């Protein structure tokens, strides 16, 4: 087996160990900004995503992607939304993400919707090496929407890793 395939297998094994937290595993007490960024980056760091900064979170509040904190303290709902936004923002605009969250939570409680999404994502991460491209045959359109979003995240993570593995230094063309 060549080195590139070994790198891919190692990365897939790493992803199999990732378990994003369910709602009940998120802190149920108020956190300050620096605590939120440390917590979210701890959860998402294993996925090699861009770290969340306080500027990003302030931008999410400014653009109404998340509700404003109460007395600079963030609650479980904020943390769940920041996790979802962090996972989805490389593929979707903040407006699209917020609209998607609102649509799904119109039919499910936020806790149920978040847990459903995280369970599907955790399952896909834990089965990344034998998934191929997962077809979506859900008849419930909310469930189908959630699965498609999960597939987008997994496909993006995998494509970025593959590009890093196969990338060769580019030769500069002299004039």
C-alpha positions as CSV (number, residue, x, y, z in Angstrom):
1,X,0.0,0.0,0.0
2,X,1.4,3.4,-0.9
3,X,2.1,6.2,1.5
4,X,-0.9,8.3,0.2
5,X,-3.4,5.4,0.9
6,X,-1.8,4.9,4.4
7,X,-2.3,8.6,5.2
8,X,-6.0,8.4,4.1
9,X,-6.5,5.3,6.2
10,X,-4.9,6.9,9.2
11,X,-7.1,10.0,8.8
12,X,-10.2,7.8,8.5
13,X,-9.3,6.0,11.7
14,X,-8.9,9.3,13.5
15,X,-12.4,10.4,12.3
16,X,-13.8,7.1,13.6
17,X,-12.8,8.3,17.1
18,X,-14.7,11.6,16.9
19,X,-17.9,11.8,18.9
20,X,-19.5,15.3,18.8
21,X,-21.6,15.9,21.9
22,X,-25.3,15.5,22.1
23,X,-27.4,18.3,23.6
24,X,-27.4,16.7,27.1
25,X,-23.6,16.6,27.0
26,X,-23.2,20.3,26.4
27,X,-22.8,22.5,29.5
28,X,-26.1,23.6,30.9
29,X,-24.7,26.6,32.6
30,X,-23.7,30.0,31.2
31,X,-20.3,30.5,29.7
32,X,-18.3,33.5,28.8
33,X,-16.9,34.0,25.3
34,X,-13.4,32.6,25.9
35,X,-14.9,29.5,27.5
36,X,-17.3,29.1,24.5
37,X,-14.4,29.3,22.0
38,X,-12.3,26.9,24.0
39,X,-15.2,24.4,24.3
40,X,-16.3,24.5,20.7
41,X,-12.7,24.3,19.4
42,X,-12.1,21.3,21.6
43,X,-15.1,19.6,20.1
44,X,-14.3,20.5,16.5
45,X,-10.5,20.5,16.6
46,X,-10.4,16.8,15.8
47,X,-12.1,17.5,12.4
48,X,-9.3,19.9,11.5
49,X,-11.8,22.8,11.0
50,X,-10.8,26.4,11.2
51,X,-10.8,27.4,14.9
52,X,-13.8,29.5,16.1
53,X,-12.8,33.0,17.3
54,X,-14.6,35.6,19.4
55,X,-14.7,37.8,16.3
56,X,-16.6,35.0,14.4
57,X,-19.1,34.6,17.2
58,X,-19.6,38.4,17.4
59,X,-20.2,38.3,13.6
60,X,-22.8,35.5,14.0
61,X,-24.6,37.7,16.6
62,X,-24.3,40.8,14.4
63,X,-25.8,38.9,11.4
64,X,-28.5,37.3,13.6
65,X,-27.2,33.8,12.9
66,X,-27.4,33.3,16.6
67,X,-29.3,35.2,19.3
68,X,-27.4,37.7,21.4
69,X,-25.9,36.4,24.6
70,X,-27.6,37.5,27.9
71,X,-25.1,39.7,29.9
72,X,-22.2,38.4,27.7
73,X,-23.1,34.8,28.8
74,X,-23.7,32.0,26.3
75,X,-26.1,29.2,27.0
76,X,-26.6,25.7,25.6
77,X,-28.6,26.9,22.6
78,X,-25.8,29.3,21.6
79,X,-23.2,26.5,21.8
80,X,-25.3,24.1,19.7
81,X,-25.8,26.9,17.1
82,X,-22.1,27.7,17.0
83,X,-21.2,24.1,16.5
84,X,-23.7,23.7,13.7
85,X,-22.5,27.0,12.0
86,X,-18.9,26.0,12.3
87,X,-19.6,22.6,10.6
88,X,-21.7,24.1,7.9
89,X,-20.2,27.5,7.1
90,X,-17.5,26.2,4.8
91,X,-20.3,25.1,2.5
92,X,-23.1,27.5,3.1
93,X,-23.7,31.2,3.9
94,X,-24.7,32.2,7.4
95,X,-28.1,33.2,6.1
96,X,-28.7,29.7,4.5
97,X,-27.5,28.0,7.7
98,X,-29.8,30.1,9.9
99,X,-32.7,29.5,7.5
100,X,-32.0,25.7,7.6
101,X,-31.9,25.6,11.4
102,X,-35.1,27.6,11.6
103,X,-36.9,25.2,9.1
104,X,-35.8,22.1,10.9
105,X,-36.6,23.5,14.4
106,X,-40.1,24.6,13.2
107,X,-41.0,20.9,13.2
108,X,-38.7,19.6,16.0
109,X,-37.6,21.1,19.3
110,X,-34.1,22.5,19.0
111,X,-32.7,19.8,21.2
112,X,-34.2,17.0,19.1
113,X,-33.1,18.6,15.9
114,X,-29.5,19.1,17.2
115,X,-29.3,15.6,18.5
116,X,-30.7,14.1,15.3
117,X,-28.0,16.0,13.3
118,X,-25.2,15.1,15.6
119,X,-26.2,11.4,15.7
120,X,-26.2,11.3,11.9
121,X,-22.9,13.1,11.7
122,X,-21.3,10.9,14.3
123,X,-22.5,7.8,12.5
124,X,-21.2,9.1,9.2
125,X,-17.8,9.9,10.7
126,X,-17.6,6.5,12.4
127,X,-18.3,4.8,9.1
128,X,-16.4,7.0,6.7
129,X,-14.3,4.2,5.3
130,X,-17.2,2.2,4.0
131,X,-19.8,4.7,3.1
132,X,-19.2,5.4,-0.6
133,X,-21.6,8.2,-1.4
134,X,-24.6,7.8,0.8
135,X,-27.9,7.9,-1.1
136,X,-30.7,9.7,0.6
137,X,-34.0,8.0,0.5
138,X,-35.8,9.6,3.4
139,X,-39.4,10.3,2.8
140,X,-39.6,13.0,5.6
141,X,-38.1,16.0,3.9
142,X,-36.7,17.4,7.2
143,X,-34.8,14.1,7.8
144,X,-33.6,14.2,4.2
145,X,-32.4,17.8,4.5
146,X,-30.4,16.9,7.7
147,X,-28.8,13.9,6.0
148,X,-27.9,15.9,2.9
149,X,-26.2,18.5,5.2
150,X,-24.3,15.8,7.0
151,X,-23.2,14.4,3.6
152,X,-21.9,17.8,2.5
153,X,-19.8,18.1,5.7
154,X,-18.3,14.6,5.3
155,X,-17.7,15.2,1.5
156,X,-16.0,18.5,2.2
157,X,-13.8,17.1,5.0
158,X,-12.8,14.1,2.8
159,X,-12.1,16.2,-0.3
160,X,-9.9,18.6,1.7
161,X,-7.9,15.8,3.2
162,X,-7.5,14.0,-0.2
163,X,-6.3,17.3,-1.7
164,X,-3.7,17.6,1.0
165,X,-2.5,14.0,0.5
166,X,-2.2,14.2,-3.2
167,X,-1.0,17.7,-3.5
168,X,2.4,18.1,-5.0
169,X,4.5,21.2,-4.9
170,X,3.8,23.3,-8.0
171,X,6.7,24.3,-10.2
172,X,7.0,28.0,-10.9
173,X,7.0,28.8,-14.6
174,X,9.7,31.2,-15.5
175,X,9.2,33.8,-18.2
